[in-house]
Amino acid sequence: MELLAVIKGLEALKNPKQNVTIFSDSKYVIDAIEKRWVHGWVAKGFKDKKNKDLWLRYLELSKLHNIKFNWVRGHNGHPENERCDELAVAAGKQKNLLIDSVFEMENAKVNLL
């Protein structure tokens, strides 16, 4: 979910080459990008990694902007982080959520093996 939030935020930007600072409590997302793990995953064809579609989508978007990440501790009173958590919990409780067809297709392939 955190990676998709980064993607949706970047997709909302109208002009290219903006300086963007992303605040996140996801060490996984931040470390994968800043420590360049994702580039190793690309080189290995995302073997045994999830969300290939989202990572590739992020990598394309990342070419359009100058992006900096700031980690914030989750559930620690950071107002914007707390609000994002509230929104995520509320969204997860909604009825008739859209199905992530790419995830379902990839998951089905794994289960067939």
Order of alpha helices (4+ residues) and beta strands (2+ residues): alpha-beta-alpha-alpha-alpha-beta-alpha-alpha
